[in-house]
Amino acid sequence: MTKAILRTAITGGIGSGKSFVCQLLQQRGIDVYDCDAAAKRLMRDSEPLRQQLTRLIGPDTYRDGQLNKAAVAAFMMQSEENTLAVNHLVHPAVFRDFLDSGKEWVESAILFESGLYRYVDRAVCVTAPEEVRIQRVMERDGISRQKTLEWMAKQMPQEEVLGRCDFEIVNDGQHDLAEQVDRLLDQIKNITQNNNITRKEKMQLTILSIAGKPGLYKLVSRGKANLIVEALDETHKRMPAFATDRVTSLADIAMYTDAEDVPLMTILAALRDKEEGKPVSFNYKKASSKELRDFFADRVLPSFDQDRVHDSDIRKLLQWYNILIKNEITNFEEQLSPTEGDNVDDRMEKE
C-alpha cells in the first residue's frame, strides 16, 4: 500500500521572507517545490509548453532555442487578457509538474490567485509588518518605495491570505523563526498522527449552507476569524466565510413535523432510498405547490408540518440532495451526522 501524500504550501506576500522559511525547511530535510523556479524551467524546457506559448505569443517567443523573455514580457504588458492567457498555460503545467514530483511541500507566492491551493491539504502563511516588507524589497531589489508599493498592490492583501491559511509564521525580525518552524512541523506531525481515526470519523463531513449564496459548501479548515469553505460545484472554488455570513451546517438543520422534528440527514437518507441513490426524478422546479407537497409527503416525509414548512423549504432540500448526490456524498447517516459540539436545533430557513 502506497503512503498517502499530504501536501503543504508555503505562501506569503512579497518581502515576507517565505523563501528564507523554505531554506529552514530544507535544512530540516524537507524538499520544497519552488513554483517560481519551476515555471522558468518549464517555459525553457517543456516542449508542449513551448509549443503552446509560441502559438499564443508568436514566432519570436523563442530564439535559437532560448526563451525570448523580452518578447514574453512585451506581450504580457499589452493587456491583462494577455497576462491571463500566458498564466492559463504556465500555471497548469506547474501544477502537473508539482504533483508528478511527489514532493509534499510547495512554495508559491500566488497560491490562491493561481488555483494551486486546490491541490494542497494545508497552507502556511509567512507574514511580516508592511513597513518591514517594504524595506526588505527596496534593499533586495534596489528599487524605489513607490515601485515596491506598486508591486505589493498587485498581490492579494496579506490579511486575506492569512485568513485563508491554516498556519502562520511571523517573520518580523523579532520572533524566532527556527522555533516557529520546529513548532509548525510538530503540529503537522501531530495532525497526521491524529488522522488514524475510526472509519466513521473519517467519513464525517461538515457541509454548509451560506445565506445569500447558492448551493452548498464543504468545510476545509478553520482560520483565526473565519472558515475556509469549498463550493460543491464544478469550480470547487475555495473562499473564506465569516460569522456575519450566516453559515449553517446541514448537521444542525431539522424539519418541522406533526410530532418530533426530524434531522435533515434522516430526510435526505429517506429520499436517497426512494430514488435509489439517483438525483430527484421529480421536476420540483416547475411543479405547482400541490404537486410539490404531494411528492414530498408521498416520497419523503409524510408527517411534515404543512403549515410551518414552506414550498421554498422543500425545493431547497431537493436542490441540496441533488448537489450532494452529484458530489458522491450519499451516506448521509454517517457523513452528515453531527460532530462534537453540533446541536440539531435550527430549522429549514424560510425564504
ROMI-935384 format. One line per field, with one value per residue (C-alpha): residue number from 1; x, y, z. Coordinates in steps of 0.25 Angstrom, whole numbers. Layout:
N
num = c(NUM;...)
x = c(X;...)
y = c(Y;...)
z = c(Z;...)
***
This chain:
351
num = c(1;2;3;4;5;6;7;8;9;10;11;12;13;14;15;16;17;18;19;20;21;22;23;24;25;26;27;28;29;30;31;32;33;34;35;36;37;38;39;40;41;42;43;44;45;46;47;48;49;50;51;52;53;54;55;56;57;58;59;60;61;62;63;64;65;66;67;68;69;70;71;72;73;74;75;76;77;78;79;80;81;82;83;84;85;86;87;88;89;90;91;92;93;94;95;96;97;98;99;100;101;102;103;104;105;106;107;108;109;110;111;112;113;114;115;116;117;118;119;120;121;122;123;124;125;126;127;128;129;130;131;132;133;134;135;136;137;138;139;140;141;142;143;144;145;146;147;148;149;150;151;152;153;154;155;156;157;158;159;160;161;162;163;164;165;166;167;168;169;170;171;172;173;174;175;176;177;178;179;180;181;182;183;184;185;186;187;188;189;190;191;192;193;194;195;196;197;198;199;200;201;202;203;204;205;206;207;208;209;210;211;212;213;214;215;216;217;218;219;220;221;222;223;224;225;226;227;228;229;230;231;232;233;234;235;236;237;238;239;240;241;242;243;244;245;246;247;248;249;250;251;252;253;254;255;256;257;258;259;260;261;262;263;264;265;266;267;268;269;270;271;272;273;274;275;276;277;278;279;280;281;282;283;284;285;286;287;288;289;290;291;292;293;294;295;296;297;298;299;300;301;302;303;304;305;306;307;308;309;310;311;312;313;314;315;316;317;318;319;320;321;322;323;324;325;326;327;328;329;330;331;332;333;334;335;336;337;338;339;340;341;342;343;344;345;346;347;348;349;350;351)
x = c(0;6;7;-3;3;-2;3;6;8;17;12;13;14;26;36;30;42;35;48;56;46;47;62;60;51;62;72;62;62;49;50;41;36;39;27;35;47;39;31;44;49;37;36;50;50;36;33;18;18;28;18;6;14;19;4;0;11;17;29;38;35;48;61;71;64;64;52;52;48;47;36;28;29;24;13;8;9;0;-12;-18;-24;-10;-5;-16;-15;0;-3;-14;-3;8;0;-6;8;14;3;5;20;18;8;17;29;24;28;20;23;22;25;16;14;1;-5;-19;-19;-13;-22;-11;-18;-28;-16;-11;-17;-12;-5;5;5;18;15;22;18;16;28;37;33;35;49;53;49;55;68;68;64;69;56;48;38;27;31;31;17;12;17;10;-3;-3;-4;-15;-15;-7;-19;-27;-16;-14;-29;-29;-17;-17;-4;4;19;23;35;37;51;46;40;49;48;55;46;33;37;40;27;20;26;22;7;7;13;2;-9;-4;-3;-17;-23;-22;-37;-49;-55;-68;-60;-52;-66;-72;-72;-77;-86;-90;-101;-97;-109;-109;-100;-106;-102;-94;-80;-71;-63;-48;-42;-44;-36;-34;-46;-53;-55;-49;-60;-60;-72;-79;-80;-71;-62;-59;-55;-49;-52;-53;-67;-69;-79;-86;-89;-99;-93;-101;-97;-106;-104;-111;-123;-136;-150;-163;-173;-186;-178;-163;-155;-146;-132;-128;-119;-130;-139;-128;-126;-141;-141;-128;-134;-147;-139;-129;-117;-120;-124;-138;-147;-158;-157;-158;-154;-167;-176;-188;-190;-199;-191;-178;-185;-191;-178;-171;-182;-182;-168;-160;-167;-182;-183;-176;-183;-192;-193;-179;-171;-172;-171;-157;-152;-156;-150;-137;-136;-138;-127;-117;-120;-116;-104;-99;-102;-94;-83;-84;-88;-98;-96;-104;-106;-91;-85;-95;-97;-94;-79;-75;-81;-92;-107;-119;-127;-128;-139;-140;-139;-151;-149)
y = c(0;13;25;36;49;61;74;87;100;112;125;140;154;160;163;154;145;132;127;128;120;109;109;106;95;90;90;80;71;75;77;89;90;104;109;121;113;102;112;117;103;98;110;107;92;87;84;84;97;103;100;106;119;120;119;129;140;137;132;142;134;126;130;120;110;120;127;141;148;162;157;149;162;171;162;161;176;179;175;168;158;154;152;143;135;133;129;119;112;112;110;97;92;96;89;76;76;78;67;58;62;54;66;69;83;95;110;119;134;133;121;125;134;123;112;103;103;93;83;84;80;91;105;113;128;135;149;162;176;185;194;183;177;190;192;177;179;192;187;174;179;193;199;211;211;215;203;194;199;197;182;180;186;175;164;159;166;159;159;152;142;139;137;126;119;108;113;126;128;142;147;161;160;159;145;133;127;114;112;115;105;94;96;96;83;77;82;76;63;62;65;54;44;48;45;30;30;21;19;26;39;39;39;51;63;77;82;97;106;121;131;139;129;118;103;96;97;87;92;91;98;107;120;130;138;131;117;113;106;100;101;88;91;90;101;95;109;112;125;130;130;139;139;151;142;133;120;108;93;83;75;86;86;79;80;82;70;68;61;61;70;61;63;67;55;46;52;52;37;34;42;34;21;25;30;18;27;35;50;54;49;59;73;81;94;95;87;94;96;84;75;78;76;63;58;61;55;42;40;47;51;48;55;69;81;86;100;103;96;105;101;108;99;87;92;96;82;75;84;81;66;67;74;64;52;59;60;46;49;38;32;43;36;36;47;58;53;64;64;68;82;81;83;80;92;100;99;100;115;122;130)
z = c(0;-4;6;4;1;9;3;10;3;8;3;7;0;-6;5;15;15;11;3;16;23;12;14;28;24;14;26;33;21;15;0;-4;-18;-24;-33;-38;-42;-48;-57;-62;-64;-71;-80;-84;-85;-87;-102;-100;-93;-103;-114;-107;-103;-118;-123;-113;-114;-128;-134;-126;-113;-115;-122;-125;-116;-104;-97;-102;-89;-95;-105;-94;-85;-96;-99;-85;-83;-95;-87;-75;-84;-90;-76;-72;-85;-82;-68;-72;-80;-70;-57;-61;-65;-52;-44;-52;-50;-35;-34;-42;-33;-21;-12;0;1;-9;-9;-16;-15;-23;-16;-17;-29;-37;-32;-27;-13;-19;-19;-5;8;17;15;23;22;25;30;33;36;24;26;29;15;8;13;10;-4;-6;-1;-8;-22;-21;-25;-20;-9;-20;-29;-17;-13;-27;-27;-13;-18;-29;-19;-10;3;14;23;13;10;25;27;16;22;33;40;42;43;47;41;47;51;66;67;66;52;55;67;59;48;58;65;51;48;62;59;46;51;62;52;43;55;59;45;50;54;52;39;43;48;34;27;34;27;30;19;20;15;14;14;1;-7;-16;-14;-3;3;9;21;18;30;42;42;53;50;39;32;19;10;-3;-13;-17;-31;-44;-39;-25;-22;-8;0;14;21;33;45;38;26;34;32;35;36;30;42;50;42;45;39;46;46;53;64;67;58;48;45;31;29;32;22;11;14;12;-1;-5;-3;-10;-22;-21;-20;-32;-34;-31;-42;-40;-47;-34;-40;-49;-40;-34;-19;-18;-27;-19;-6;-10;-15;-2;6;-2;-5;6;19;21;34;30;36;25;32;36;24;12;-2;-3;8;0;-12;-5;1;-12;-18;-7;-9;-24;-21;-10;-20;-31;-22;-18;-3;-1;13;19;33;35;26;31;45;56;60;74;78;68;72;63;67;55;44;29;27;21;9)
***
